Amino acid sequence: MPKANELKRGMVVDIDGVPYIVKNVEVKSPSSRGAATLYKIRFNNLQTKQKRDESLKGEDFFKEADCARVSVQYSYLDGDTFYFMNQEDYSQYGLNRDDIGDDVAFLVDGLEGITALLLDGNLIGIELPASVVMTVVDTAPGIKGASASARTKPATLTTGFEVQVPEYLEPGEEIRINTSTRKFMSRA
């Protein structure tokens, strides 16, 4: 049973019999003597997708949810359902667009490194890899000598996601995007 100070992003815990995934952990250290460090944690309900914010002390306990983690690969989209393939036994899991939320912007064909969260054999959520490689589809032409400046321009990627990139990048180039900050990292 993890304590509040041991919770990390992506952990699944049981709160009142419902599985929640930890989305964000913020540590607040008070300045007064004897005050306990507070942990502001944002949970997402894995069944209803509702957010829940809690301010906890480091000694508060949580029960870990009985949730299996399986490595999957994104396969295809059928209507509003995204299908993922288990990389060990090749079984398929479907997840609705609403259940994936904003992470849809990073799902490119054949994307590997995704962790599927299974509860009683049913897919209830996914965790994306830390970064993904995507292709720039549309942006302003590259500027020679712009590598020394820190100016950026908008670029549209293969999924329609728009991100700020350095001025020297051109359409057709592959770039690495951080999935948690949703920002440009480097050329691929």
C-alpha positions as a Markdown table, in Angstrom:
| # | Residue | x | y | z |
|---|---|---|---|---|
| 1 | Met | 0.0 | 0.0 | 0.0 |
| 2 | Pro | 1.7 | 3.2 | -1.2 |
| 3 | Lys | 1.8 | 6.4 | 0.8 |
| 4 | Ala | 0.9 | 9.8 | -0.7 |
| 5 | Asn | 4.6 | 10.7 | -0.8 |
| 6 | Glu | 5.4 | 7.5 | -2.9 |
| 7 | Leu | 2.8 | 8.2 | -5.6 |
| 8 | Lys | 4.2 | 8.8 | -9.1 |
| 9 | Arg | 2.5 | 9.8 | -12.3 |
| 10 | Gly | 0.9 | 6.8 | -14.0 |
| 11 | Met | 0.2 | 4.8 | -10.8 |
| 12 | Val | -3.3 | 3.3 | -10.4 |
| 13 | Val | -4.8 | 3.4 | -6.9 |
| 14 | Asp | -8.2 | 2.4 | -5.5 |
| 15 | Ile | -10.2 | 5.2 | -3.9 |
| 16 | Asp | -13.6 | 4.1 | -2.5 |
| 17 | Gly | -13.6 | 1.0 | -4.7 |
| 18 | Val | -13.0 | 2.9 | -7.9 |
| 19 | Pro | -9.7 | 2.9 | -9.9 |
| 20 | Tyr | -8.0 | 6.2 | -10.3 |
| 21 | Ile | -4.8 | 7.0 | -12.2 |
| 22 | Val | -2.3 | 9.6 | -10.9 |
| 23 | Lys | -2.0 | 12.3 | -13.5 |
| 24 | Asn | 0.0 | 15.0 | -11.7 |
| 25 | Val | 1.9 | 15.3 | -8.3 |
| 26 | Glu | 2.8 | 18.7 | -6.9 |
| 27 | Val | 4.8 | 18.9 | -3.7 |
| 28 | Lys | 4.3 | 21.9 | -1.4 |
| 29 | Ser | 6.7 | 22.5 | 1.4 |
| 30 | Pro | 5.4 | 24.9 | 4.0 |
| 31 | Ser | 7.7 | 27.5 | 5.5 |
| 32 | Ser | 6.5 | 27.3 | 9.1 |
| 33 | Arg | 8.2 | 25.0 | 11.6 |
| 34 | Gly | 6.5 | 21.7 | 12.3 |
| 35 | Ala | 4.1 | 21.9 | 9.3 |
| 36 | Ala | 3.8 | 18.8 | 7.2 |
| 37 | Thr | 4.7 | 18.7 | 3.5 |
| 38 | Leu | 1.5 | 18.6 | 1.4 |
| 39 | Tyr | 1.1 | 16.6 | -1.8 |
| 40 | Lys | -1.4 | 18.1 | -4.3 |
| 41 | Ile | -2.4 | 15.2 | -6.5 |
| 42 | Arg | -4.7 | 15.1 | -9.5 |
| 43 | Phe | -6.4 | 11.8 | -10.1 |
| 44 | Asn | -8.4 | 10.7 | -13.1 |
| 45 | Asn | -11.3 | 8.3 | -12.6 |
| 46 | Leu | -10.5 | 5.4 | -15.1 |
| 47 | Gln | -14.2 | 4.6 | -15.5 |
| 48 | Thr | -15.9 | 8.0 | -15.8 |
| 49 | Lys | -12.8 | 10.1 | -16.8 |
| 50 | Gln | -13.6 | 12.7 | -14.1 |
| 51 | Lys | -10.8 | 14.6 | -12.5 |
| 52 | Arg | -10.3 | 14.6 | -8.7 |
| 53 | Asp | -7.9 | 16.9 | -6.9 |
| 54 | Glu | -6.7 | 15.9 | -3.4 |
| 55 | Ser | -4.3 | 17.7 | -1.0 |
| 56 | Leu | -2.7 | 15.0 | 1.2 |
| 57 | Lys | -0.1 | 14.5 | 3.8 |
| 58 | Gly | 2.9 | 12.3 | 3.1 |
| 59 | Glu | 1.6 | 9.6 | 5.5 |
| 60 | Asp | -1.8 | 9.1 | 3.9 |
| 61 | Phe | -2.2 | 5.5 | 2.6 |
| 62 | Phe | -3.7 | 4.3 | -0.7 |
| 63 | Lys | -4.7 | 0.8 | -1.8 |
| 64 | Glu | -3.2 | -0.2 | -5.2 |
| 65 | Ala | -5.9 | -1.1 | -7.7 |
| 66 | Asp | -5.8 | -4.6 | -9.2 |
| 67 | Cys | -4.8 | -3.3 | -12.7 |
| 68 | Ala | -2.6 | -5.2 | -15.2 |
| 69 | Arg | -0.1 | -3.3 | -17.4 |
| 70 | Val | 0.5 | -4.7 | -20.8 |
| 71 | Ser | 2.7 | -3.4 | -23.6 |
| 72 | Val | 0.7 | -2.6 | -26.7 |
| 73 | Gln | 1.1 | -1.1 | -30.2 |
| 74 | Tyr | -1.4 | 1.2 | -31.9 |
| 75 | Ser | -3.0 | -0.7 | -34.8 |
| 76 | Tyr | -5.8 | 1.2 | -36.4 |
| 77 | Leu | -8.9 | 3.5 | -36.1 |
| 78 | Asp | -12.4 | 2.2 | -36.9 |
| 79 | Gly | -15.0 | 4.9 | -36.6 |
| 80 | Asp | -14.4 | 6.4 | -33.1 |
| 81 | Thr | -12.7 | 3.3 | -31.7 |
| 82 | Phe | -8.9 | 3.1 | -31.6 |
| 83 | Tyr | -7.5 | -0.5 | -31.6 |
| 84 | Phe | -4.3 | -1.6 | -29.9 |
| 85 | Met | -2.5 | -4.9 | -30.2 |
| 86 | Asn | -0.9 | -6.8 | -27.3 |
| 87 | Gln | 2.7 | -7.3 | -28.3 |
| 88 | Glu | 2.9 | -10.7 | -26.5 |
| 89 | Asp | -0.2 | -12.6 | -27.5 |
| 90 | Tyr | -1.4 | -10.4 | -30.4 |
| 91 | Ser | -4.9 | -9.9 | -28.8 |
| 92 | Gln | -6.8 | -6.7 | -29.8 |
| 93 | Tyr | -8.2 | -4.1 | -27.4 |
| 94 | Gly | -10.5 | -1.2 | -28.4 |
| 95 | Leu | -10.8 | 2.1 | -26.7 |
| 96 | Asn | -13.2 | 5.0 | -27.6 |
| 97 | Arg | -11.9 | 8.4 | -28.7 |
| 98 | Asp | -13.5 | 10.0 | -25.6 |
| 99 | Asp | -11.7 | 7.6 | -23.3 |
| 100 | Ile | -8.3 | 8.5 | -24.8 |
| 101 | Gly | -8.9 | 12.3 | -24.7 |
| 102 | Asp | -6.2 | 14.6 | -25.8 |
| 103 | Asp | -3.7 | 11.8 | -26.2 |
| 104 | Val | -5.3 | 11.1 | -29.6 |
| 105 | Ala | -3.0 | 13.7 | -31.1 |
| 106 | Phe | 0.0 | 11.4 | -30.6 |
| 107 | Leu | -1.4 | 8.2 | -32.0 |
| 108 | Val | 0.4 | 7.5 | -35.3 |
| 109 | Asp | 0.2 | 4.2 | -37.1 |
| 110 | Gly | 2.4 | 1.5 | -35.6 |
| 111 | Leu | 3.3 | 3.5 | -32.5 |
| 112 | Glu | 5.0 | 1.2 | -29.9 |
| 113 | Gly | 5.8 | 1.7 | -26.3 |
| 114 | Ile | 2.3 | 2.3 | -25.2 |
| 115 | Thr | 1.2 | 0.8 | -21.9 |
| 116 | Ala | -2.4 | -0.5 | -21.7 |
| 117 | Leu | -4.2 | -0.5 | -18.3 |
| 118 | Leu | -6.4 | -3.6 | -18.1 |
| 119 | Leu | -9.0 | -4.0 | -15.4 |
| 120 | Asp | -10.7 | -7.5 | -15.4 |
| 121 | Gly | -9.4 | -8.0 | -18.9 |
| 122 | Asn | -10.9 | -4.8 | -20.3 |
| 123 | Leu | -8.9 | -1.9 | -21.6 |
| 124 | Ile | -9.6 | 1.1 | -19.4 |
| 125 | Gly | -6.8 | 3.5 | -20.4 |
| 126 | Ile | -3.4 | 3.9 | -22.0 |
| 127 | Glu | -0.1 | 5.6 | -21.1 |
| 128 | Leu | 1.9 | 7.0 | -24.0 |
| 129 | Pro | 5.7 | 6.7 | -24.2 |
| 130 | Ala | 7.6 | 9.7 | -22.9 |
| 131 | Ser | 8.2 | 11.0 | -26.5 |
| 132 | Val | 6.9 | 10.2 | -30.0 |
| 133 | Val | 8.4 | 10.8 | -33.4 |
| 134 | Met | 6.0 | 12.6 | -35.8 |
| 135 | Thr | 6.3 | 14.1 | -39.3 |
| 136 | Val | 5.9 | 17.8 | -40.0 |
| 137 | Val | 3.2 | 18.1 | -42.7 |
| 138 | Asp | 2.8 | 21.9 | -42.9 |
| 139 | Thr | 4.9 | 24.8 | -41.8 |
| 140 | Ala | 6.4 | 28.0 | -43.2 |
| 141 | Pro | 9.6 | 27.4 | -45.2 |
| 142 | Gly | 12.8 | 27.0 | -43.3 |
| 143 | Ile | 15.1 | 30.0 | -42.8 |
| 144 | Lys | 18.8 | 29.6 | -43.4 |
| 145 | Gly | 20.9 | 30.5 | -40.4 |
| 146 | Ala | 17.9 | 30.4 | -38.0 |
| 147 | Ser | 19.5 | 27.7 | -35.9 |
| 148 | Ala | 21.3 | 30.4 | -33.8 |
| 149 | Ser | 18.0 | 32.1 | -32.8 |
| 150 | Ala | 15.4 | 30.8 | -30.4 |
| 151 | Arg | 12.4 | 31.9 | -32.5 |
| 152 | Thr | 9.7 | 29.5 | -33.3 |
| 153 | Lys | 6.9 | 29.0 | -35.8 |
| 154 | Pro | 3.8 | 26.8 | -35.8 |
| 155 | Ala | 3.9 | 23.4 | -37.5 |
| 156 | Thr | 1.1 | 20.9 | -38.2 |
| 157 | Leu | 1.9 | 17.3 | -37.7 |
| 158 | Thr | 0.5 | 14.1 | -39.4 |
| 159 | Thr | -2.4 | 13.8 | -36.8 |
| 160 | Gly | -3.4 | 17.5 | -37.2 |
| 161 | Phe | -1.7 | 18.4 | -33.9 |
| 162 | Glu | 0.0 | 21.8 | -33.9 |
| 163 | Val | 3.2 | 22.5 | -32.1 |
| 164 | Gln | 5.8 | 25.3 | -32.0 |
| 165 | Val | 9.1 | 24.4 | -33.7 |
| 166 | Pro | 12.3 | 26.2 | -34.5 |
| 167 | Glu | 12.4 | 28.3 | -37.6 |
| 168 | Tyr | 15.0 | 26.1 | -39.4 |
| 169 | Leu | 12.6 | 23.1 | -39.7 |
| 170 | Glu | 10.9 | 22.3 | -43.0 |
| 171 | Pro | 7.8 | 20.3 | -44.1 |
| 172 | Gly | 8.6 | 16.5 | -44.3 |
| 173 | Glu | 11.1 | 16.5 | -41.4 |
| 174 | Glu | 10.6 | 14.1 | -38.5 |
| 175 | Ile | 10.7 | 15.6 | -35.0 |
| 176 | Arg | 10.4 | 14.2 | -31.5 |
| 177 | Ile | 7.6 | 15.5 | -29.3 |
| 178 | Asn | 7.4 | 15.2 | -25.5 |
| 179 | Thr | 4.0 | 13.7 | -24.7 |
| 180 | Ser | 3.6 | 15.2 | -21.2 |
| 181 | Thr | 4.6 | 18.8 | -22.0 |
| 182 | Arg | 3.3 | 18.5 | -25.7 |
| 183 | Lys | 6.4 | 20.5 | -26.9 |
| 184 | Phe | 9.1 | 20.0 | -29.5 |
| 185 | Met | 12.2 | 18.2 | -28.2 |
| 186 | Ser | 14.5 | 17.6 | -31.2 |
| 187 | Arg | 14.8 | 16.4 | -34.7 |
| 188 | Ala | 14.4 | 12.6 | -34.9 |
